[in-house]
Amino acid sequence: MKFSVNKELTFEQAVEIMFEKLGDWKIMALASSVNDYVMVRNVSCLFYDNKVYFKTDKNFRKTQQLYQNPQVALCWSGVQIEGIAENKGLVVEEPDRKFEKLYKEHLWGSYNKYSHEDTEIIIEVSPKFVEIWDTSEDNYAFQIFIDFENESVEVKQYDEQ
């Protein structure tokens, strides 16, 4: 993506850049913490409705940790998302089964191998703050900071021109 460092971005434009970079799905690193015990692991994420979704077994350690502290961070390439994780229930009980359909489409191997109907839940992460590292057309590094709570955006140039 080509982007001018000097361009003023609206909140909506910055969010669009974030989701364009992420595409339909990514394997992201998920960080969580309880009582200063930090864990990081990869999760298969889908992106829709301006949120991040992944599935996990309701009995896993990470899931138990999310119940105790829903504050998480996800990272892929130059995109870091800080947000709040929420259990949306069993994958098979989602009313429109949107997650299941998209997961089958984009992550068939994982869907086919790890689908346990009675234990697989959907976790929804609502972004609170996002940091994106990128480079301009002239190869200068910059950061985009997106504050979802205040619907604001800040672009900071890293390199001097």
LOTI-372957 format. One record per residue (C-alpha): residue number from 1; residue in three letters; z, x, y. Coordinates in steps of 0.02 Angstrom, whole numbers, padded with zeros to 5 digits, m for minus. Example, Ala and Ser with C-alpha at 12.3 -4.5 7.8 and 13.67 -1.06 7.14 Angstrom:
BEGIN
<rec><k>1</k><r>ALA</r><pz>00390</pz><px>00615</px><py>m00225</py></rec>
<rec><k>2</k><r>SER</r><pz>00357</pz><px>00684</px><py>m00053</py></rec>
***
This chain:
BEGIN
<rec><k>1</k><r>MET</r><pz>00000</pz><px>00000</px><py>00000</py></rec>
<rec><k>2</k><r>LYS</r><pz>m00044</pz><px>00065</px><py>00172</py></rec>
<rec><k>3</k><r>PHE</r><pz>00086</pz><px>00035</px><py>00306</py></rec>
<rec><k>4</k><r>SER</r><pz>00105</pz><px>00097</px><py>00483</py></rec>
<rec><k>5</k><r>VAL</r><pz>00279</pz><px>00166</px><py>00521</py></rec>
<rec><k>6</k><r>ASN</r><pz>00271</pz><px>00098</px><py>00698</py></rec>
<rec><k>7</k><r>LYS</r><pz>00236</pz><px>m00081</px><py>00646</py></rec>
<rec><k>8</k><r>GLU</r><pz>00371</pz><px>m00209</px><py>00681</py></rec>
<rec><k>9</k><r>LEU</r><pz>00407</pz><px>m00310</px><py>00526</py></rec>
<rec><k>10</k><r>THR</r><pz>00478</pz><px>m00484</px><py>00515</py></rec>
<rec><k>11</k><r>PHE</r><pz>00605</pz><px>m00523</px><py>00379</py></rec>
<rec><k>12</k><r>GLU</r><pz>00473</pz><px>m00622</px><py>00284</py></rec>
<rec><k>13</k><r>GLN</r><pz>00348</pz><px>m00479</px><py>00291</py></rec>
<rec><k>14</k><r>ALA</r><pz>00477</pz><px>m00354</px><py>00228</py></rec>
<rec><k>15</k><r>VAL</r><pz>00525</pz><px>m00468</px><py>00083</py></rec>
<rec><k>16</k><r>GLU</r><pz>00340</pz><px>m00487</px><py>00042</py></rec>
<rec><k>17</k><r>ILE</r><pz>00320</pz><px>m00297</px><py>00039</py></rec>
<rec><k>18</k><r>MET</r><pz>00469</pz><px>m00283</px><py>m00078</py></rec>
<rec><k>19</k><r>PHE</r><pz>00401</pz><px>m00410</px><py>m00203</py></rec>
<rec><k>20</k><r>GLU</r><pz>00224</pz><px>m00338</px><py>m00191</py></rec>
<rec><k>21</k><r>LYS</r><pz>00295</pz><px>m00168</px><py>m00240</py></rec>
<rec><k>22</k><r>LEU</r><pz>00390</pz><px>m00245</px><py>m00386</py></rec>
<rec><k>23</k><r>GLY</r><pz>00247</pz><px>m00353</px><py>m00449</py></rec>
<rec><k>24</k><r>ASP</r><pz>00281</pz><px>m00482</px><py>m00586</py></rec>
<rec><k>25</k><r>TRP</r><pz>00401</pz><px>m00376</px><py>m00689</py></rec>
<rec><k>26</k><r>LYS</r><pz>00480</pz><px>m00204</px><py>m00702</py></rec>
<rec><k>27</k><r>ILE</r><pz>00604</pz><px>m00111</px><py>m00811</py></rec>
<rec><k>28</k><r>MET</r><pz>00744</pz><px>m00078</px><py>m00685</py></rec>
<rec><k>29</k><r>ALA</r><pz>00907</pz><px>00019</px><py>m00691</py></rec>
<rec><k>30</k><r>LEU</r><pz>01053</pz><px>m00101</px><py>m00673</py></rec>
<rec><k>31</k><r>ALA</r><pz>01219</pz><px>m00032</px><py>m00607</py></rec>
<rec><k>32</k><r>SER</r><pz>01381</pz><px>m00129</px><py>m00620</py></rec>
<rec><k>33</k><r>SER</r><pz>01564</pz><px>m00087</px><py>m00605</py></rec>
<rec><k>34</k><r>VAL</r><pz>01735</pz><px>m00155</px><py>m00653</py></rec>
<rec><k>35</k><r>ASN</r><pz>01897</pz><px>m00068</px><py>m00606</py></rec>
<rec><k>36</k><r>ASP</r><pz>01800</pz><px>00086</px><py>m00549</py></rec>
<rec><k>37</k><r>TYR</r><pz>01714</pz><px>00101</px><py>m00719</py></rec>
<rec><k>38</k><r>VAL</r><pz>01528</pz><px>00111</px><py>m00680</py></rec>
<rec><k>39</k><r>MET</r><pz>01390</pz><px>00077</px><py>m00804</py></rec>
<rec><k>40</k><r>VAL</r><pz>01200</pz><px>00093</px><py>m00785</py></rec>
<rec><k>41</k><r>ARG</r><pz>01072</pz><px>00031</px><py>m00907</py></rec>
<rec><k>42</k><r>ASN</r><pz>00891</pz><px>m00027</px><py>m00906</py></rec>
<rec><k>43</k><r>VAL</r><pz>00848</pz><px>m00211</px><py>m00903</py></rec>
<rec><k>44</k><r>SER</r><pz>00679</pz><px>m00300</px><py>m00910</py></rec>
<rec><k>45</k><r>CYS</r><pz>00664</pz><px>m00396</px><py>m00747</py></rec>
<rec><k>46</k><r>LEU</r><pz>00554</pz><px>m00538</px><py>m00687</py></rec>
<rec><k>47</k><r>PHE</r><pz>00531</pz><px>m00581</px><py>m00503</py></rec>
<rec><k>48</k><r>TYR</r><pz>00507</pz><px>m00757</px><py>m00437</py></rec>
<rec><k>49</k><r>ASP</r><pz>00584</pz><px>m00875</px><py>m00309</py></rec>
<rec><k>50</k><r>ASN</r><pz>00636</pz><px>m00721</px><py>m00206</py></rec>
<rec><k>51</k><r>LYS</r><pz>00759</pz><px>m00669</px><py>m00341</py></rec>
<rec><k>52</k><r>VAL</r><pz>00773</pz><px>m00552</px><py>m00489</py></rec>
<rec><k>53</k><r>TYR</r><pz>00797</pz><px>m00617</px><py>m00665</py></rec>
<rec><k>54</k><r>PHE</r><pz>00836</pz><px>m00534</px><py>m00831</py></rec>
<rec><k>55</k><r>LYS</r><pz>00902</pz><px>m00593</px><py>m00998</py></rec>
<rec><k>56</k><r>THR</r><pz>01043</pz><px>m00520</px><py>m01097</py></rec>
<rec><k>57</k><r>ASP</r><pz>01157</pz><px>m00564</px><py>m01240</py></rec>
<rec><k>58</k><r>LYS</r><pz>01312</pz><px>m00656</px><py>m01180</py></rec>
<rec><k>59</k><r>ASN</r><pz>01420</pz><px>m00546</px><py>m01292</py></rec>
<rec><k>60</k><r>PHE</r><pz>01362</pz><px>m00376</px><py>m01226</py></rec>
<rec><k>61</k><r>ARG</r><pz>01478</pz><px>m00261</px><py>m01129</py></rec>
<rec><k>62</k><r>LYS</r><pz>01367</pz><px>m00271</px><py>m00975</py></rec>
<rec><k>63</k><r>THR</r><pz>01378</pz><px>m00460</px><py>m00977</py></rec>
<rec><k>64</k><r>GLN</r><pz>01567</pz><px>m00458</px><py>m00990</py></rec>
<rec><k>65</k><r>GLN</r><pz>01569</pz><px>m00336</px><py>m00845</py></rec>
<rec><k>66</k><r>LEU</r><pz>01457</pz><px>m00451</px><py>m00740</py></rec>
<rec><k>67</k><r>TYR</r><pz>01578</pz><px>m00595</px><py>m00770</py></rec>
<rec><k>68</k><r>GLN</r><pz>01719</pz><px>m00490</px><py>m00697</py></rec>
<rec><k>69</k><r>ASN</r><pz>01620</pz><px>m00417</px><py>m00552</py></rec>
<rec><k>70</k><r>PRO</r><pz>01453</pz><px>m00497</px><py>m00509</py></rec>
<rec><k>71</k><r>GLN</r><pz>01408</pz><px>m00364</px><py>m00378</py></rec>
<rec><k>72</k><r>VAL</r><pz>01263</pz><px>m00261</px><py>m00446</py></rec>
<rec><k>73</k><r>ALA</r><pz>01127</pz><px>m00142</px><py>m00394</py></rec>
<rec><k>74</k><r>LEU</r><pz>00953</pz><px>m00129</px><py>m00469</py></rec>
<rec><k>75</k><r>CYS</r><pz>00831</pz><px>00013</px><py>m00443</py></rec>
<rec><k>76</k><r>TRP</r><pz>00650</pz><px>00047</px><py>m00483</py></rec>
<rec><k>77</k><r>SER</r><pz>00551</pz><px>00187</px><py>m00403</py></rec>
<rec><k>78</k><r>GLY</r><pz>00585</pz><px>00177</px><py>m00216</py></rec>
<rec><k>79</k><r>VAL</r><pz>00659</pz><px>00001</px><py>m00218</py></rec>
<rec><k>80</k><r>GLN</r><pz>00848</pz><px>m00024</px><py>m00226</py></rec>
<rec><k>81</k><r>ILE</r><pz>00918</pz><px>m00201</px><py>m00229</py></rec>
<rec><k>82</k><r>GLU</r><pz>01102</pz><px>m00238</px><py>m00201</py></rec>
<rec><k>83</k><r>GLY</r><pz>01150</pz><px>m00414</px><py>m00247</py></rec>
<rec><k>84</k><r>ILE</r><pz>01255</pz><px>m00542</px><py>m00337</py></rec>
<rec><k>85</k><r>ALA</r><pz>01225</pz><px>m00581</px><py>m00521</py></rec>
<rec><k>86</k><r>GLU</r><pz>01248</pz><px>m00758</px><py>m00587</py></rec>
<rec><k>87</k><r>ASN</r><pz>01240</pz><px>m00823</px><py>m00765</py></rec>
<rec><k>88</k><r>LYS</r><pz>01112</pz><px>m00964</px><py>m00767</py></rec>
<rec><k>89</k><r>GLY</r><pz>01146</pz><px>m01013</px><py>m00948</py></rec>
<rec><k>90</k><r>LEU</r><pz>01051</pz><px>m00998</px><py>m01110</py></rec>
<rec><k>91</k><r>VAL</r><pz>00866</pz><px>m00954</px><py>m01096</py></rec>
<rec><k>92</k><r>VAL</r><pz>00819</pz><px>m01101</px><py>m01208</py></rec>
<rec><k>93</k><r>GLU</r><pz>00917</pz><px>m01224</px><py>m01100</py></rec>
<rec><k>94</k><r>GLU</r><pz>00832</pz><px>m01186</px><py>m00934</py></rec>
<rec><k>95</k><r>PRO</r><pz>00759</pz><px>m01355</px><py>m00877</py></rec>
<rec><k>96</k><r>ASP</r><pz>00580</pz><px>m01297</px><py>m00839</py></rec>
<rec><k>97</k><r>ARG</r><pz>00586</pz><px>m01144</px><py>m00955</py></rec>
<rec><k>98</k><r>LYS</r><pz>00501</pz><px>m01042</px><py>m00818</py></rec>
<rec><k>99</k><r>PHE</r><pz>00592</pz><px>m00883</px><py>m00866</py></rec>
<rec><k>100</k><r>GLU</r><pz>00546</pz><px>m00900</px><py>m01049</py></rec>
<rec><k>101</k><r>LYS</r><pz>00362</pz><px>m00930</px><py>m01008</py></rec>
<rec><k>102</k><r>LEU</r><pz>00353</pz><px>m00779</px><py>m00892</py></rec>
<rec><k>103</k><r>TYR</r><pz>00450</pz><px>m00669</px><py>m01012</py></rec>
<rec><k>104</k><r>LYS</r><pz>00330</pz><px>m00713</px><py>m01153</py></rec>
<rec><k>105</k><r>GLU</r><pz>00182</pz><px>m00676</px><py>m01039</py></rec>
<rec><k>106</k><r>HIS</r><pz>00240</pz><px>m00508</px><py>m00969</py></rec>
<rec><k>107</k><r>LEU</r><pz>00365</pz><px>m00441</px><py>m01096</py></rec>
<rec><k>108</k><r>TRP</r><pz>00305</pz><px>m00510</px><py>m01263</py></rec>
<rec><k>109</k><r>GLY</r><pz>00369</pz><px>m00364</px><py>m01367</py></rec>
<rec><k>110</k><r>SER</r><pz>00545</pz><px>m00382</px><py>m01300</py></rec>
<rec><k>111</k><r>TYR</r><pz>00538</pz><px>m00571</px><py>m01307</py></rec>
<rec><k>112</k><r>ASN</r><pz>00480</pz><px>m00571</px><py>m01487</py></rec>
<rec><k>113</k><r>LYS</r><pz>00603</pz><px>m00436</px><py>m01544</py></rec>
<rec><k>114</k><r>TYR</r><pz>00761</pz><px>m00487</px><py>m01450</py></rec>
<rec><k>115</k><r>SER</r><pz>00759</pz><px>m00676</px><py>m01438</py></rec>
<rec><k>116</k><r>HIS</r><pz>00920</pz><px>m00748</px><py>m01507</py></rec>
<rec><k>117</k><r>GLU</r><pz>00922</pz><px>m00928</px><py>m01451</py></rec>
<rec><k>118</k><r>ASP</r><pz>01109</pz><px>m00954</px><py>m01465</py></rec>
<rec><k>119</k><r>THR</r><pz>01165</pz><px>m00798</px><py>m01368</py></rec>
<rec><k>120</k><r>GLU</r><pz>01027</pz><px>m00750</px><py>m01244</py></rec>
<rec><k>121</k><r>ILE</r><pz>01068</pz><px>m00797</px><py>m01064</py></rec>
<rec><k>122</k><r>ILE</r><pz>00973</pz><px>m00781</px><py>m00901</py></rec>
<rec><k>123</k><r>ILE</r><pz>01053</pz><px>m00678</px><py>m00763</py></rec>
<rec><k>124</k><r>GLU</r><pz>00992</pz><px>m00716</px><py>m00586</py></rec>
<rec><k>125</k><r>VAL</r><pz>01018</pz><px>m00583</px><py>m00453</py></rec>
<rec><k>126</k><r>SER</r><pz>01014</pz><px>m00643</px><py>m00273</py></rec>
<rec><k>127</k><r>PRO</r><pz>00972</pz><px>m00496</px><py>m00160</py></rec>
<rec><k>128</k><r>LYS</r><pz>01095</pz><px>m00460</px><py>m00020</py></rec>
<rec><k>129</k><r>PHE</r><pz>01030</pz><px>m00292</px><py>00043</py></rec>
<rec><k>130</k><r>VAL</r><pz>00872</pz><px>m00196</px><py>m00004</py></rec>
<rec><k>131</k><r>GLU</r><pz>00818</pz><px>m00018</px><py>00035</py></rec>
<rec><k>132</k><r>ILE</r><pz>00636</pz><px>00032</px><py>00009</py></rec>
<rec><k>133</k><r>TRP</r><pz>00572</pz><px>00210</px><py>00023</py></rec>
<rec><k>134</k><r>ASP</r><pz>00387</pz><px>00228</px><py>00059</py></rec>
<rec><k>135</k><r>THR</r><pz>00259</pz><px>00337</px><py>00147</py></rec>
<rec><k>136</k><r>SER</r><pz>00139</pz><px>00293</px><py>00288</py></rec>
<rec><k>137</k><r>GLU</r><pz>m00049</pz><px>00313</px><py>00287</py></rec>
<rec><k>138</k><r>ASP</r><pz>m00019</pz><px>00486</px><py>00364</py></rec>
<rec><k>139</k><r>ASN</r><pz>00101</pz><px>00531</px><py>00222</py></rec>
<rec><k>140</k><r>TYR</r><pz>00261</pz><px>00518</px><py>00326</py></rec>
<rec><k>141</k><r>ALA</r><pz>00414</pz><px>00452</px><py>00236</py></rec>
<rec><k>142</k><r>PHE</r><pz>00505</pz><px>00298</px><py>00301</py></rec>
<rec><k>143</k><r>GLN</r><pz>00633</pz><px>00171</px><py>00242</py></rec>
<rec><k>144</k><r>ILE</r><pz>00635</pz><px>m00018</px><py>00256</py></rec>
<rec><k>145</k><r>PHE</r><pz>00808</pz><px>m00097</px><py>00256</py></rec>
<rec><k>146</k><r>ILE</r><pz>00812</pz><px>m00283</px><py>00221</py></rec>
<rec><k>147</k><r>ASP</r><pz>00971</pz><px>m00381</px><py>00254</py></rec>
<rec><k>148</k><r>PHE</r><pz>00955</pz><px>m00547</px><py>00163</py></rec>
<rec><k>149</k><r>GLU</r><pz>01117</pz><px>m00619</px><py>00230</py></rec>
<rec><k>150</k><r>ASN</r><pz>01065</pz><px>m00596</px><py>00412</py></rec>
<rec><k>151</k><r>GLU</r><pz>00878</pz><px>m00612</px><py>00377</py></rec>
<rec><k>152</k><r>SER</r><pz>00846</pz><px>m00451</px><py>00471</py></rec>
<rec><k>153</k><r>VAL</r><pz>00743</pz><px>m00295</px><py>00440</py></rec>
<rec><k>154</k><r>GLU</r><pz>00748</pz><px>m00117</px><py>00505</py></rec>
<rec><k>155</k><r>VAL</r><pz>00615</pz><px>00016</px><py>00481</py></rec>
<rec><k>156</k><r>LYS</r><pz>00674</pz><px>00196</px><py>00497</py></rec>
<rec><k>157</k><r>GLN</r><pz>00559</pz><px>00344</px><py>00502</py></rec>
<rec><k>158</k><r>TYR</r><pz>00620</pz><px>00487</px><py>00394</py></rec>
<rec><k>159</k><r>ASP</r><pz>00493</pz><px>00622</px><py>00435</py></rec>
<rec><k>160</k><r>GLU</r><pz>00453</pz><px>00679</px><py>00612</py></rec>
<rec><k>161</k><r>GLN</r><pz>00272</pz><px>00657</px><py>00659</py></rec>
***
